[in-house]
């Protein structure tokens, strides 16, 4: 399995699945969530509304993941996960790690071979890049399923460098 750390726009990645840092309503929001909804088109919102009315009437719990089609994105699927919000007192690193492991579990169920992750819970949810990198890369490095490529697609050069530094540290370099 290969891990790549990139700076760029996750909505342009040609992978089987991209992971959306969603809110529990699944109805769109700001940051990565808003960008994914805009790029995927209104069909994504309709699919999320269907999930809410059929399977998730109370919303998607923090640390869980669920998939929809990707519609107008180059990816085939969007895996939605809800990261913990540090500002709301959700400071458990295990919840953050669960976003990554649950997204990979869903990717396995879909038969995805490549997955792109954003920095879940960084930004408005208040987690620092190093903690997010440690959780995401830690889960990716112990993953042993069918996904062959895991990308971390980050919105800034600084965040990408933080992820690279944590990756080197986890590799013992």
C-alpha positions as CSV (number, residue, x, y, z in Angstrom):
1,X,0.0,0.0,0.0
2,X,1.3,3.5,-0.9
3,X,0.7,6.7,1.0
4,X,1.0,10.1,-0.7
5,X,1.0,13.5,0.8
6,X,-0.1,16.3,-1.6
7,X,-1.0,19.9,-1.6
8,X,-4.0,20.6,-3.7
9,X,-7.7,20.4,-4.3
10,X,-9.3,17.1,-3.2
11,X,-12.3,17.7,-5.6
12,X,-9.9,17.2,-8.6
13,X,-8.4,13.9,-7.5
14,X,-8.9,11.0,-9.8
15,X,-9.2,8.3,-7.1
16,X,-12.0,5.8,-6.4
17,X,-13.2,7.7,-3.4
18,X,-12.6,11.0,-1.7
19,X,-13.4,11.6,1.9
20,X,-15.6,14.5,2.9
21,X,-15.0,16.2,6.3
22,X,-18.8,16.5,6.7
23,X,-20.9,17.8,9.5
24,X,-23.4,15.5,11.1
25,X,-26.3,16.8,9.1
26,X,-24.6,15.7,5.8
27,X,-26.3,18.7,4.2
28,X,-23.2,20.6,3.2
29,X,-21.2,23.3,5.0
30,X,-18.0,25.3,4.7
31,X,-14.5,24.4,3.9
32,X,-13.8,21.0,2.3
33,X,-17.5,20.0,2.8
34,X,-18.8,23.0,0.9
35,X,-16.2,22.5,-1.9
36,X,-17.1,18.9,-2.4
37,X,-20.8,19.7,-2.5
38,X,-20.3,22.5,-5.0
39,X,-18.1,20.3,-7.3
40,X,-20.3,17.2,-7.1
41,X,-23.4,19.2,-7.9
42,X,-26.9,19.2,-6.4
43,X,-27.3,15.4,-6.8
44,X,-24.9,15.0,-3.8
45,X,-27.2,17.0,-1.6
46,X,-30.1,15.0,-2.8
47,X,-28.3,11.7,-2.0
48,X,-27.4,13.0,1.5
49,X,-31.0,14.0,2.1
50,X,-32.0,10.5,1.1
51,X,-29.5,9.0,3.6
52,X,-30.9,11.3,6.3
53,X,-34.5,10.3,5.6
54,X,-33.8,6.6,5.3
55,X,-30.8,5.5,7.4
56,X,-29.6,8.4,9.5
57,X,-32.6,10.4,10.8
58,X,-30.5,11.8,13.6
59,X,-27.5,12.6,11.4
60,X,-24.1,10.8,11.1
61,X,-22.4,10.3,14.4
62,X,-18.9,11.7,15.1
63,X,-16.2,9.2,14.1
64,X,-18.6,7.3,11.7
65,X,-18.5,7.1,7.9
66,X,-21.0,6.5,5.1
67,X,-20.7,6.7,1.3
68,X,-22.7,8.2,-1.6
69,X,-22.0,8.4,-5.3
70,X,-19.6,11.2,-6.3
71,X,-21.8,12.5,-9.2
72,X,-19.9,15.3,-11.0
73,X,-16.5,14.6,-9.3
74,X,-13.8,12.6,-11.0
75,X,-14.0,10.1,-8.1
76,X,-16.6,7.4,-8.0
77,X,-17.7,7.8,-4.4
78,X,-17.7,10.3,-1.6
79,X,-17.2,8.9,1.9
80,X,-18.6,11.3,4.4
81,X,-17.2,11.3,7.9
82,X,-17.8,13.6,10.8
83,X,-14.7,14.7,12.7
84,X,-14.7,15.7,16.3
85,X,-15.1,19.5,17.0
86,X,-12.5,20.6,19.5
87,X,-14.5,23.8,20.2
88,X,-17.5,21.7,21.2
89,X,-15.3,19.8,23.7
90,X,-14.8,16.8,21.4
91,X,-11.1,16.3,22.2
92,X,-10.8,12.5,22.1
93,X,-8.0,11.5,19.6
94,X,-9.7,8.1,19.3
95,X,-12.7,9.8,17.7
96,X,-10.5,11.6,15.3
97,X,-8.6,8.3,14.4
98,X,-12.0,6.6,14.0
99,X,-12.9,9.0,11.1
100,X,-9.9,7.6,9.2
101,X,-10.3,4.0,10.1
102,X,-14.1,4.0,9.5
103,X,-13.6,5.7,6.1
104,X,-11.1,3.0,5.1
105,X,-13.6,0.3,6.3
106,X,-16.3,1.9,4.1
107,X,-13.8,2.1,1.2
108,X,-13.2,-1.6,1.6
109,X,-16.9,-2.3,1.5
110,X,-17.1,-0.3,-1.8
111,X,-14.2,-2.1,-3.3
112,X,-12.2,1.1,-3.6
113,X,-8.5,0.8,-4.5
114,X,-7.6,4.4,-4.0
115,X,-8.8,7.0,-1.4
116,X,-8.0,10.7,-0.9
117,X,-8.4,12.2,2.6
118,X,-8.5,15.9,3.7
119,X,-7.2,17.1,7.1
120,X,-10.3,16.0,8.9
121,X,-11.2,18.3,11.9
122,X,-8.4,20.8,11.1
123,X,-9.5,24.3,10.4
124,X,-12.8,25.4,11.9
125,X,-13.1,22.3,14.1
126,X,-9.9,23.4,15.9
127,X,-7.6,20.4,15.7
128,X,-4.0,21.3,15.0
129,X,-2.4,19.8,11.8
130,X,0.1,17.7,13.7
131,X,-2.7,15.9,15.7
132,X,-4.7,15.3,12.5
133,X,-1.6,14.0,10.7
134,X,-0.8,11.6,13.6
135,X,-4.3,10.2,13.6
136,X,-4.7,10.0,9.8
137,X,-1.3,8.6,9.0
138,X,-1.3,6.3,12.0
139,X,-4.5,4.7,10.8
140,X,-3.3,4.6,7.2
141,X,0.0,2.9,8.3
142,X,-1.8,0.1,10.2
143,X,-4.5,-0.4,7.6
144,X,-4.3,-3.8,5.9
145,X,-7.4,-3.9,3.6
146,X,-7.9,-3.7,-0.2
147,X,-7.1,0.0,-0.7
148,X,-3.7,0.3,-2.5
149,X,-3.3,4.1,-2.5
150,X,-4.1,6.5,0.3
151,X,-3.6,10.1,-0.4
152,X,-3.7,13.0,2.0
153,X,-4.7,16.0,-0.1
154,X,-4.0,19.2,1.9
155,X,-5.1,22.7,1.2
156,X,-1.8,24.5,2.1
157,X,1.9,23.9,1.8
158,X,2.4,24.3,5.5
159,X,-0.2,21.6,6.3
160,X,1.3,19.3,3.7
161,X,4.8,19.8,5.3
162,X,3.3,19.1,8.7
163,X,1.9,15.8,7.4
164,X,5.3,15.0,5.8
165,X,7.1,15.6,9.0
166,X,4.7,13.4,11.0
167,X,5.0,10.7,8.3
168,X,8.8,10.8,8.5
169,X,8.6,10.6,12.3
170,X,6.2,7.6,12.2
171,X,8.6,5.8,9.8
172,X,11.5,6.5,12.2
173,X,13.4,8.8,9.9
